[in-house]
Amino acid sequence: MRTFFVIIILAFSASCLAYEGQILFSGNEIHYEVEEADGEVVILIGDGPGFSSSYMKGILSGRKTLRYDQLESGSSKNHSDVAIDFQYFVAELASLIFSLEINSFHLLGHGFGSAIAVGFALTNPEGLLSLVMINPRLNLPAIDSALSDLADGESSQSFDKFYYLFGDGPTSELKPVLSRDIINEEIYNLFWGETPTFISGILRGHDFSSGLLDINLPILICSGLNSFPGAKNLLTFQEGSPNIEFVTFMNSGHLPMFEEKKAFKTIVEDFLQRAEENFGHQGQQEMNLDDMSEVPGDMVFGWEDLEKVHELHVGDDFSVKLPSNRGAGYFWKVKSLDENSIRLISDPYYEELKESGGGRDVFDFRVVGSGKSSIEFSFGSLWEETSIRTSSFSINVEKPNIDPIIIDSSDVGKTIVVGLNEPIEVILDSPIDSGLRWRISATTPEVLRQQEKMK
């Protein structure tokens, strides 16, 4: 009996392990914390901007979660003078996912965090399984209109939009979780504005809900019946989209994950499980379609082929396709390569994968020389010069055993057709002991190179 008790305690402890860390994005430290458990990770995006993500700790106990502090909130530290706007927060989330090498995940956004989740989802990221939004702040003109209606019925001196954005208005009985004394006022004012009766910051006029129809993923919207501006305002997000599920928590306001903990956890867990099962089914179908569309002889290499040595031949053409997210400002580029062995034969381009999400940066190369060589790739964002990671693609090409084409004085003035990497030997007569020698006065190095010294 004692042994059984110890095993239970150890198993419980293992399921609740948590650890924290920081990533560097554009010179800034972005703090995150992971609560370990089995299953796909749920990335929690808090309300704000300006609130620490700590208030969301434990809202999905038993599920692996990752929450982080947006720049200018919580434990994240601003060490740069980079301009902070909405696109910055989308890129910040992308940096977290790329830096921690998260291959598949759900997004759960609360309030303003839902707008970040939608902004990131619209970049069609690979690995995103579903989207959960709690009282999302997406249609800012509609929120502005609701604030205006409320302000008309109250004294302008006592009206404060902060109370409605992050609380539940005068009827709230829950102890404030998000209050003015714990928000970074500077970043709050930058986005929502200092004016107490309407949105006067950089969010003014934005409607992120207009992009919901373009997100081909399962979406769950959770609304508190007593939330601002009200559940009926959020129902419009569901119009025209078969992917969106809508749940109203009848005894909640802005914080149903606290006000109705058990119901919230049950509903969200069920949704996440169904999304994962649906994704697995679609993934199998897409894999079968990909298998049918492969063309024999095509040499296409991917992420899994980096850091390996590949045996190729002179004249081989091949492509390297690496997963990226151009919409969030992240891409691959060629850092270096030996042009004596490998050449880019077209400008790199972006290939978007509508069905499975994400996209790939595509590089087309041709092998032009023998020996060992490599291509160095770097991955980073538009916001910083330092790469998140670098990787190499190495090749080994045996020197072809081909007899050279002999050209002599009788061939002067002729056009001679030569194959790629086919050796040429030019023999020109010169007077013995005259001190006169032939030399190369001009050539096109991109096409023709002298491999051996003149004899």
C-alpha positions as CSV (number, residue, x, y, z in Angstrom):
1,M,0.0,0.0,0.0
2,R,2.8,2.4,0.8
3,T,4.5,1.7,-2.5
4,F,1.3,2.4,-4.4
5,F,0.9,5.7,-2.5
6,V,4.5,6.8,-3.5
7,I,3.8,6.0,-7.2
8,I,0.7,8.1,-7.2
9,I,2.6,11.1,-5.8
10,L,5.4,10.8,-8.3
11,A,3.1,10.5,-11.2
12,F,1.1,13.6,-10.1
13,S,4.3,15.6,-9.6
14,A,5.6,14.6,-13.0
15,S,2.4,15.9,-14.6
16,C,2.7,19.3,-13.0
17,L,6.3,20.1,-13.8
18,A,6.9,23.6,-14.9
19,Y,9.9,25.5,-16.2
20,E,10.6,29.0,-17.5
21,G,13.0,30.8,-19.7
22,Q,13.6,33.6,-22.1
23,I,14.1,34.0,-25.9
24,L,15.7,37.0,-27.5
25,F,13.7,38.8,-30.1
26,S,15.0,42.0,-31.8
27,G,17.3,42.4,-28.8
28,N,14.6,42.1,-26.2
29,E,14.0,39.3,-23.6
30,I,10.7,37.6,-23.9
31,H,9.8,35.6,-20.8
32,Y,7.9,32.4,-21.1
33,E,6.7,29.5,-18.8
34,V,5.8,26.0,-19.7
35,E,3.5,23.7,-17.7
36,E,4.5,20.2,-18.8
37,A,1.9,17.4,-19.5
38,D,1.1,15.0,-22.3
39,G,-0.4,16.0,-25.5
40,E,-0.1,19.0,-27.9
41,V,0.9,22.3,-26.4
42,V,-1.6,25.1,-26.0
43,I,0.0,28.6,-26.3
44,L,-1.8,31.0,-24.0
45,I,-1.9,34.7,-25.2
46,G,-3.0,37.0,-22.4
47,D,-5.1,40.2,-22.5
48,G,-3.7,43.7,-22.6
49,P,-1.2,44.6,-23.9
50,G,0.5,45.4,-20.6
51,F,-0.6,42.5,-18.3
52,S,1.6,39.7,-17.0
53,S,0.6,36.3,-18.4
54,S,0.7,34.9,-14.8
55,Y,-3.0,35.4,-14.3
56,M,-3.6,32.6,-16.9
57,K,-1.5,30.0,-15.0
58,G,-3.4,26.8,-14.5
59,I,-6.5,27.5,-16.5
60,L,-6.0,24.2,-18.4
61,S,-4.5,22.1,-15.7
62,G,-3.4,18.7,-16.9
63,R,-2.8,20.0,-20.4
64,K,0.7,21.1,-21.6
65,T,0.6,24.9,-21.9
66,L,3.0,27.7,-22.8
67,R,2.3,31.2,-21.8
68,Y,4.5,34.2,-22.3
69,D,4.8,37.9,-21.4
70,Q,4.4,40.2,-24.3
71,L,7.0,43.0,-24.5
72,E,6.4,45.7,-21.9
73,S,4.5,43.3,-19.6
74,G,5.4,40.9,-16.8
75,S,9.0,39.7,-16.8
76,S,9.8,40.5,-20.5
77,K,12.4,43.2,-20.8
78,N,12.7,45.9,-23.5
79,H,16.4,46.5,-24.4
80,S,15.8,48.1,-27.8
81,D,14.2,51.1,-29.5
82,V,12.2,49.0,-31.9
83,A,8.7,50.4,-32.7
84,I,6.0,48.3,-31.0
85,D,2.9,47.9,-33.1
86,F,0.4,45.1,-33.7
87,Q,2.6,43.4,-36.3
88,Y,5.4,43.4,-33.7
89,F,3.3,41.3,-31.4
90,V,2.5,38.8,-34.2
91,A,6.2,38.5,-35.0
92,E,7.0,38.1,-31.3
93,L,4.7,35.1,-31.1
94,A,6.2,33.7,-34.3
95,S,9.7,34.1,-32.8
96,L,8.7,32.2,-29.7
97,I,7.3,29.3,-31.7
98,F,10.3,29.2,-34.1
99,S,12.9,29.6,-31.3
100,L,11.4,26.8,-29.2
101,E,11.0,24.6,-32.3
102,I,7.3,23.9,-31.6
103,N,6.0,21.8,-34.6
104,S,2.3,21.6,-33.7
105,F,0.2,23.6,-31.3
106,H,-3.1,25.2,-30.4
107,L,-3.5,29.0,-29.8
108,L,-5.7,30.3,-26.9
109,G,-6.2,34.1,-26.8
110,H,-8.0,36.1,-24.2
111,G,-9.3,39.6,-25.0
112,F,-6.6,41.4,-26.9
113,G,-4.6,38.2,-27.0
114,S,-7.3,36.8,-29.4
115,A,-6.4,39.5,-31.9
116,I,-2.8,38.5,-31.8
117,A,-3.9,34.9,-32.3
118,V,-6.0,35.8,-35.3
119,G,-3.2,37.9,-36.8
120,F,-0.8,35.1,-36.5
121,A,-3.3,32.5,-37.8
122,L,-3.8,34.6,-40.9
123,T,-0.2,34.1,-41.8
124,N,-1.1,30.4,-42.4
125,P,1.5,29.0,-40.0
126,E,2.4,25.3,-40.4
127,G,1.5,23.2,-37.3
128,L,-1.4,25.3,-36.0
129,L,-4.2,22.9,-35.0
130,S,-6.9,25.2,-33.7
131,L,-7.8,28.6,-32.3
132,V,-9.6,29.3,-29.0
133,M,-10.7,32.8,-28.2
134,I,-12.1,34.1,-24.9
135,N,-14.2,37.3,-25.2
136,P,-12.1,38.3,-28.2
137,R,-11.3,42.0,-28.9
138,L,-11.4,41.8,-32.7
139,N,-13.9,44.3,-34.1
140,L,-12.6,47.6,-32.6
141,P,-15.1,49.9,-34.4
142,A,-17.9,47.9,-32.8
143,I,-16.3,48.1,-29.4
144,D,-15.9,51.9,-29.9
145,S,-19.6,52.2,-30.7
146,A,-20.6,50.2,-27.6
147,L,-18.3,52.4,-25.5
148,S,-19.9,55.5,-27.0
149,D,-23.4,54.2,-26.1
150,L,-22.4,53.6,-22.5
151,A,-20.6,56.9,-22.2
152,D,-23.7,58.8,-23.3
153,G,-25.6,57.4,-20.3
154,E,-22.9,58.2,-17.7
155,S,-20.9,61.2,-16.6
156,S,-17.8,61.7,-18.8
157,Q,-15.8,62.4,-15.6
158,S,-16.5,59.0,-14.1
159,F,-16.5,56.9,-17.3
160,D,-13.4,54.8,-17.8
161,K,-13.2,52.4,-20.8
162,F,-10.5,50.4,-18.9
163,Y,-13.3,49.1,-16.5
164,Y,-15.3,47.7,-19.4
165,L,-12.4,46.3,-21.5
166,F,-10.9,44.2,-18.7
167,G,-13.7,43.8,-16.2
168,D,-17.4,43.2,-16.4
169,G,-18.8,46.6,-15.7
170,P,-20.7,47.7,-12.5
171,T,-22.3,44.3,-12.0
172,S,-19.1,42.3,-11.6
173,E,-18.9,40.5,-8.3
174,L,-15.5,38.8,-9.0
175,K,-12.4,40.2,-7.4
176,P,-10.6,42.0,-10.2
177,V,-8.0,39.8,-11.9
178,L,-7.0,42.5,-14.4
179,S,-6.8,45.9,-12.8
180,R,-5.3,49.3,-13.6
181,D,-2.7,49.0,-10.8
182,I,-1.0,45.9,-12.5
183,I,-1.0,47.1,-16.1
184,N,1.8,48.9,-17.8
185,E,0.0,52.2,-18.5
186,E,2.5,53.3,-21.2
187,I,1.8,50.3,-23.5
188,Y,-1.9,50.3,-22.7
189,N,-2.1,54.0,-23.7
190,L,-0.2,53.3,-26.9
191,F,-2.7,50.7,-28.1
192,W,-6.0,51.8,-26.4
193,G,-5.3,55.5,-26.0
194,E,-5.5,57.8,-23.0
195,T,-9.0,59.1,-23.8
196,P,-11.3,57.4,-21.2
197,T,-14.5,57.3,-23.4
198,F,-13.3,55.8,-26.7
199,I,-10.3,54.0,-28.4
200,S,-7.8,56.6,-29.3
201,G,-4.6,54.5,-29.6
202,I,-3.2,52.6,-32.6
203,L,-5.9,49.9,-32.4
204,R,-8.5,52.5,-33.4
205,G,-10.4,51.5,-36.6
206,H,-9.0,47.9,-36.8
207,D,-11.3,45.0,-37.5
208,F,-9.5,41.7,-37.1
209,S,-12.7,39.7,-37.3
210,S,-12.9,40.3,-41.1
211,G,-10.1,37.7,-41.5
212,L,-11.9,34.9,-39.7
213,L,-13.4,33.5,-42.9
214,D,-9.9,33.0,-44.2
215,I,-8.8,30.8,-41.4
216,N,-9.4,27.2,-42.4
217,L,-9.1,25.7,-38.9
218,P,-11.4,24.8,-36.1
219,I,-12.2,27.9,-34.0
220,L,-13.9,28.1,-30.6
221,I,-15.3,31.4,-29.3
222,C,-16.0,31.5,-25.6
223,S,-18.2,34.4,-24.4
224,G,-19.4,35.4,-21.0
225,L,-23.0,36.4,-20.9
226,N,-22.2,39.5,-18.8
227,S,-19.1,40.4,-20.7
228,F,-18.6,43.7,-22.6
229,P,-19.8,44.4,-25.2
230,G,-22.0,41.4,-24.8
231,A,-22.3,37.9,-26.3
232,K,-24.6,39.0,-29.1
233,N,-21.9,41.2,-30.5
234,L,-19.6,38.2,-30.8
235,L,-22.2,36.0,-32.5
236,T,-21.6,38.0,-35.7
237,F,-18.1,36.4,-36.0
238,Q,-19.8,33.0,-36.6
239,E,-21.7,34.2,-39.7
240,G,-20.7,32.4,-42.9
241,S,-18.0,30.2,-41.3
242,P,-18.7,26.4,-40.7
243,N,-15.4,26.2,-38.7
244,I,-16.5,28.4,-35.8
245,E,-18.1,27.1,-32.7
246,F,-19.7,29.5,-30.2
247,V,-20.2,28.9,-26.4
248,T,-21.8,31.3,-24.0
249,F,-21.1,30.9,-20.3
250,M,-24.3,32.0,-18.6
251,N,-22.7,32.9,-15.2
252,S,-19.6,34.6,-16.5
253,G,-18.3,38.0,-17.6
254,H,-14.8,38.6,-19.1
255,L,-13.2,35.7,-17.2
256,P,-15.2,32.5,-17.7
257,M,-12.0,30.4,-17.1
258,F,-12.2,31.5,-13.4
259,E,-15.9,32.1,-13.0
260,E,-17.0,28.7,-14.4
261,K,-13.7,26.8,-14.2
262,K,-15.1,23.3,-14.5
263,A,-17.4,24.0,-17.4
264,F,-14.7,26.0,-19.2
265,K,-12.1,23.3,-18.9
266,T,-14.5,20.6,-20.0
267,I,-15.7,22.5,-23.1
268,V,-12.2,23.6,-24.2
269,E,-10.6,20.2,-23.6
270,D,-13.3,18.5,-25.7
271,F,-12.8,21.1,-28.5
272,L,-9.0,20.6,-28.5
273,Q,-9.3,16.8,-28.6
274,R,-11.7,17.0,-31.6
275,A,-9.4,19.4,-33.4
276,E,-6.5,17.1,-33.0
277,E,-8.5,14.1,-34.3
278,N,-9.7,16.0,-37.3
279,F,-6.2,17.3,-38.1
280,G,-4.8,13.7,-37.9
281,H,-7.4,12.5,-40.4
282,Q,-6.8,15.4,-42.8
283,G,-3.0,15.0,-42.5
284,Q,-3.3,11.4,-43.7
285,Q,-5.4,12.4,-46.7
286,E,-2.9,15.2,-47.6
287,M,0.0,12.8,-47.3
288,N,-1.7,10.3,-49.7
289,L,-2.3,13.1,-52.2
290,D,1.4,14.2,-51.9
291,D,2.5,10.6,-52.6
292,M,0.4,10.5,-55.7
293,S,1.8,13.8,-57.0
294,E,5.4,13.0,-56.7
295,V,7.3,13.0,-60.0
296,P,10.1,10.3,-60.3
297,G,13.5,11.8,-60.7
298,D,12.8,15.1,-59.0
299,M,15.4,16.0,-56.4
300,V,13.7,17.9,-53.7
301,F,15.3,18.2,-50.3
302,G,13.6,19.6,-47.1
303,W,14.3,20.5,-43.5
304,E,15.1,16.9,-42.6
305,D,17.9,16.8,-45.2
306,L,19.9,19.6,-43.6
307,E,23.1,18.7,-41.7
308,K,23.6,15.6,-44.0
309,V,26.0,14.9,-46.8
310,H,24.3,14.0,-50.2
311,E,26.0,12.3,-53.1
312,L,25.3,14.2,-56.3
313,H,26.7,14.5,-59.8
314,V,27.9,17.3,-62.0
315,G,24.9,18.7,-63.9
316,D,22.3,17.7,-61.3
317,D,19.6,20.2,-60.6
318,F,18.0,20.1,-57.1
319,S,15.7,22.2,-54.9
320,V,15.9,22.8,-51.2
321,K,12.5,23.7,-49.6
322,L,12.6,25.0,-46.0
323,P,9.5,25.8,-43.8
324,S,9.1,29.5,-43.2
325,N,6.4,32.1,-42.4
326,R,6.7,35.1,-44.6
327,G,3.4,36.5,-43.3
328,A,4.9,36.8,-39.9
329,G,8.2,38.2,-41.2
330,Y,10.3,35.1,-41.0
331,F,12.3,33.6,-43.9
332,W,15.4,31.6,-45.0
333,K,18.2,33.0,-47.1
334,V,21.5,31.6,-48.5
335,K,24.3,32.8,-46.3
336,S,27.1,31.4,-48.3
337,L,28.0,28.8,-51.0
338,D,30.9,27.8,-53.2
339,E,30.1,29.0,-56.7
340,N,32.8,26.8,-58.1
341,S,30.6,23.8,-57.2
342,I,27.0,25.0,-56.7
343,R,25.0,27.8,-58.4
344,L,21.6,29.3,-57.8
345,I,19.8,28.9,-61.0
346,S,16.7,31.1,-60.1
347,D,15.8,33.7,-57.6
348,P,14.5,32.1,-54.3
349,Y,10.7,32.2,-54.0
350,Y,8.0,31.4,-51.5
351,E,5.6,28.5,-51.8
352,E,2.4,28.7,-49.7
353,L,0.7,25.5,-48.6
354,K,-3.0,26.3,-48.3
355,E,-4.1,22.8,-47.2
356,S,-1.7,22.0,-44.4
357,G,-0.7,25.5,-43.4
358,G,2.6,27.3,-43.5
359,G,4.8,27.8,-46.5
360,R,8.3,27.1,-47.7
361,D,11.2,29.1,-49.0
362,V,12.4,27.4,-52.2
363,F,15.9,27.5,-53.6
364,D,16.9,25.9,-56.9
365,F,20.5,24.9,-57.5
366,R,22.7,23.2,-60.1
367,V,25.9,21.3,-59.4
368,V,28.7,22.7,-61.6
369,G,31.8,21.3,-60.0
370,S,33.2,18.3,-58.3
371,G,34.5,17.8,-54.7
372,K,33.0,18.4,-51.3
373,S,30.9,21.6,-50.8
374,S,28.1,23.0,-48.7
375,I,25.4,25.6,-48.7
376,E,24.9,27.7,-45.5
377,F,21.4,28.8,-44.8
378,S,20.2,31.2,-42.2
379,F,16.8,31.8,-40.7
380,G,15.6,35.1,-39.2
381,S,13.1,37.9,-39.2
382,L,12.9,41.3,-40.8
383,W,13.2,42.9,-37.3
384,E,16.7,41.7,-36.5
385,E,20.1,41.1,-38.1
386,T,21.0,38.1,-35.9
387,S,19.7,34.8,-37.3
388,I,17.5,32.5,-35.1
389,R,19.4,29.5,-36.5
390,T,21.8,28.5,-39.3
391,S,22.0,25.2,-41.0
392,S,24.0,23.6,-43.8
393,F,23.3,21.4,-46.8
394,S,26.4,19.4,-47.8
395,I,27.1,17.6,-51.1
396,N,29.9,15.3,-52.3
397,V,30.4,15.2,-56.1
398,E,32.9,12.8,-57.7
399,K,35.1,14.2,-60.4
400,P,33.8,12.9,-63.7
401,N,36.2,10.7,-65.7
402,I,35.7,12.3,-69.1
403,D,38.2,12.6,-71.9
404,P,38.9,16.2,-72.8
405,I,37.8,17.8,-76.1
406,I,41.0,18.7,-78.0
407,I,41.0,22.1,-79.7
408,D,44.0,23.1,-81.9
409,S,44.9,25.9,-84.4
410,S,42.7,24.4,-87.1
411,D,39.6,25.1,-84.9
412,V,40.2,28.9,-84.8
413,G,37.0,30.7,-85.7
414,K,34.8,27.7,-85.1
415,T,31.9,27.3,-82.7
416,I,32.3,24.2,-80.5
417,V,29.4,22.8,-78.4
418,V,30.6,21.7,-75.0
419,G,28.6,20.0,-72.2
420,L,28.4,21.2,-68.6
421,N,31.7,20.5,-66.8
422,E,33.2,18.8,-69.9
423,P,37.0,19.4,-70.0
424,I,38.6,21.2,-72.9
425,E,42.3,21.0,-73.9
426,V,43.6,23.7,-76.2
427,I,46.8,23.0,-78.1
428,L,48.4,25.9,-79.9
429,D,51.8,25.8,-81.7
430,S,54.5,28.2,-80.6
431,P,58.1,28.6,-82.0
432,I,60.6,26.7,-79.9
433,D,63.1,28.8,-77.9
434,S,61.6,32.0,-79.3
435,G,60.5,33.3,-75.9
436,L,57.0,33.7,-77.3
437,R,54.1,32.1,-75.5
438,W,50.3,32.0,-75.9
439,R,48.2,33.3,-73.1
440,I,44.5,33.8,-72.3
441,S,43.7,37.4,-72.8
442,A,39.9,37.2,-72.0
443,T,37.3,34.7,-71.0
444,T,33.9,34.4,-69.3
445,P,34.6,33.0,-65.8
446,E,30.9,32.3,-65.2
447,V,31.1,29.8,-68.1
448,L,34.7,28.8,-68.6
449,R,37.5,28.5,-66.1
450,Q,41.1,27.4,-66.4
451,Q,41.5,24.3,-64.0
452,E,45.2,23.6,-64.6
453,K,48.2,25.8,-65.3
454,M,49.4,26.1,-68.8
455,K,52.0,23.5,-69.8
